[in-house]
Every structure is written in C-alpha cells, then in structure tokens.
Amino acid sequence: MKLGIIGRLFPYMFSRVVYGYTEKAVPDMDIRLFKKRHMEEYRAMVKRTPAVGSMKENMFAAVMYLACYGFSYYKADPEHITMEVFDGMIDAICKSDMMKRFYKGKNCFDPKEIDKYVRGSKRSKKKEYPMDWVFDFSYDLSVPEYYVTHHECGVCKIGRQENLAFLTPHMCVMDYPTIEYKGGKLLRTKTLGAGDDCCDFHVVKKA
C-alpha cells in the first residue's frame, strides 16, 4: 500500500489517545522511543502490505491502515505490550472522542451505506486484490436489519503476513462500538479471526 494522506492521518488522529494511554499503562517505558519504533514499524508494514484498491472503490481500504497501526503497535515492543496493554489500547481508540466524532451522524441503515455493501459485495467476488475481503450481503430495511458474511478478511490476512494472527480476535472487538455509533447493534457468533469458517455479522437497529 502507499502511505498517502490516509496512511499518515491515522497515526495523527489517535496519537494523543494511544500514547497517553500507553504512558499510563506502561510507566517504565520510554514513550518517545516507543513512538518512534511504532511509527517505523507502521510505515514499513503499510509499504509491504499489498493494496486492496482506493478509498473510493473499496469501503474497507481504510481498515487496512488501522489494522497496520494496531499490529505495529504490538510489534514495536512485544516485551512491554502485553495482551492486557494491547486490549487497553484498542479500548482507548474505541472510546476516544475522535472515534465518536468520526461516526457522528452516520446511520447503519442509510440507503447510501446499504449501497456501499451491495456494491462492495459484488466487487469482492471478483477477487481482484489478494489481501481483500470477500463477503455476501443481504438486507431488509423494513425491519431494519442486514447480514454480512465475510469469507475472507483483510485484517486476518495482515495478521498472518506479520505472524501476529493471535492478535486478530483482539482487534475484531472494534466492530461492536463502531456499529453502535452508527445506531446499530451487532449480533455475531463466529469470526474468521477466531478460526471459524466465516464472520457472521447480523446488524439490527439499536434499541
């Protein structure tokens, strides 16, 4: 992938939240050195990860950068970044004002959002990009609800590429708050990250 504007934006967006949390969670860490290592790992990971298309053509393109940001956070200092610390970092991002502002005003069941999934599902079947998601999509706006069944996942593929597949389930939890911020509720029983045969997203309107 190219670093580009989006690739540079993610570290900037979450820098204060992530490193503020890390400094408290690991007080004996040299936070400046860690930040430097994290960014070096992040940029290198982005560059060696094959692209999945542009932001315009692929609704999941931005997720690839976020996945690289998370995996490289651990890879920068696995001695200090325990699973507890890693989970705390994910939680800090999910609860951040930045994340809430990003999703403010967005609606899971907006026709434009639904159309993105419809077009995305059709495009994914072409398997143009090896690192891309492949998924089925169906919906009923009279309920409202929709189903997304992922058969392949870009985040899982980066995890395997970096020999960090064990981290993937810890990143999957981000799906719950992001859908909630858009007025939905995620019901899910299986994930590819946990070794299941698919990710079975069922999204309904939040009560």
N, C-alpha and C positions, 0 to 999 in steps of 0.2 A: 504494500500500500504506500501511497505517498503521504507524507506528514500533513502537508497542506494547512489550510485555515482551521478546519475541523479538528485535525490531529493536534494542533497547537492549542486549540481552545479548551479541550477537556482538562488538561493539567492546570490551566489558568483558572477555570471555573471552580475546581474543587481543591485547589492548593491550600487555602486557609483552613477549610474544614478538615481535610485529611491530615495535614501536618500538625494542626492544632490538636487533633485527637491523638495522633501518634506520639507527640511530645509528652502528653499526659499518661498515655498507656505504657510507654517505654521510657521512663525518665532518665535512664542511664545511657540512652542513645545519643550520639552526635547527630542532631536533626539536620544540620546543614549538609553533612557528609552523606547522610541517608537520602536526602532530597536530590543531591547531585547524582548518586548512584541510581536512584529510582528513575530519574529523567533520562539517564544514559541507557538504562535497560528498556525503558518505554520506547524511546526513539529507535533503538536497534530492533526491537520486536515489531514495531509498526513496519519498518522497512523490509524485514524478512518475511512478513505475512502477506500472502497473495491477496489482492483486492477482490471485492465482490460487486464491483460496479460503483457508480456515482450515487450521491445522496438523492439525486432526482429520480433515478431509476430503481433504487433499492432502499426500501424503508428500514432495513436492518444495517445499512452501511455504517451508521454512526455507532451502533452497538459494538462493532469490531474494535473501534478505538477505545471504548470504555472497557472492553474485555482486556485489551493490551495494557491499559492503565492498571487494572486490578491484578493481573498476573505478574506484571513487572514490579508492582509494589512488594509482593512476596519475594520475588527473585532478587531484589536489591539487597536483602539482608534476611535470609531464612533463619538465621540464628536467633534474631530478636523478634521477627514477625511470626509469632506462634499462631495457631488456628484461632485462638481466642482474640488475639490482636487483629487478625485479618477479618474476622466476623465483625468486630467492633468498627473497623474502617468501613466496611460495606454498610453497616447500620448508620454510621455517621453521614455517609453520602445520601442514603435514602431519606433520612430525616432532615437534611440540610434545607435551608431556605432557598438555595439555588435550585435544588431539585423541585421543590414545591412551586416556585415561580415558573419553572420551565413548563410544567404541566397545567398551570392555572388556566382555567377557561376551556380546556380541552375535554372532549367528550368521547368515550369509547364507542358510542353508537351514532356518532355524527356520520352522515352519508359519505363524506369525504374520507373519513377514517376507514369505513367499511370498504370503500372503493380501493383504498391502498392495499388492503388484504386480498381483495378479489384479484386485482392486477398482479400483486406480488406472488400469489399462489400460482397463477398461470405462468408467470415468468420463471419461478423457481423450478418448475418441471423441466425446463429446457436444460438445466444443469450447466449453464454457461461458465460458471465460476466454481472451481473445486471446493473452495472454502465456504460456499454459500449455504444458507438454509434451504431446505426443501420441505414444503408443507401443503396440507389440504386446508380449505377454509369453507365454512358454511355458516349461515346466519338466519335469524328470524327477528326482524325489528318490531314485530307485534308483541313480543314477549317483554322486553327485548333480550336477546342473547346471541352469542356467537361461539363457534368452536374452531380452534386452530390445532391441528395435529401435525406437529413437527416430526419429520422422519430423519432429518439431518439438521445439525445446529452448528453455526459458525463459532460460537463460544466454545463448544466441546472440541471442535477441530483445532482451535488455537491452544486449548489446554493440552491436547495430545501432542501438538507440534512442539510445545515447550516442556514436555514431560511433567506437566502440572495438572493432569486430569483430576487429581484428588481435590483440587480447589474448585472445580466447576460447580458442584452442588452448592457450595457456599456463595456462589455468585448468582445462582438461579433464584435465590430468595428475593432478589431485586424486582422480580416480576410482580410480586404481590403489591407493594406500595405504589409502584408506577401505574398499575391498572387502577388501584384505588383512587389515586389523584385524578384520574380521568372519569370518576364516577362509576367505576365497575367493581366487581368482586370476582376474584379468580378462584375457581374450583379446579384442582388438579390432583391427580392421583399418581401420575408417572412422569419421570423426566429422563431424557437421554443421559444427562449428567450423572444420574444415579445408577446408570446401567440398564435402564428399561428400554423397551423397543420403540418408544416414542415419548414426546411431551404432549400430554392431552389437556390443552387449555380449554376450559369452559368458562366463559365470562358472562356474568349476569349483572343486572343493574344493582348497585349498592343500595341496601335498604335505608 
